[in-house]
């Protein structure tokens, strides 16, 4: 098994999402790649366990998400059948809505 150096930067606990988050940089023979990682965990989790979970997630993304032959195509927005290609903007006259209407 090959050992790949990892660097965890700015490990924080996000109380809103209840997750540990970090930027994990993986250094290997193909170069350096950084991944924004997050693991759902309680704030009481030991730092070493959180760091291990973040490192594991980064290595999975690095190993299975990498294509050495070519780059991934850019993401295309989903197209829904029967939906207009451009949505029309509705303009609301602010002053007309605030005027009292006669009964």
Secondary structure, DSSP 4 states (H G I P E B T S, - for coil): ----EEEEEEEEEETTTTEEEEEEEEEETTEEEEEEEEEE--TTS-HHHHHHHHHHHHHHHHHHH--SSSPPPPP-----TT--SSPPPPP--HHHHHSPPP-
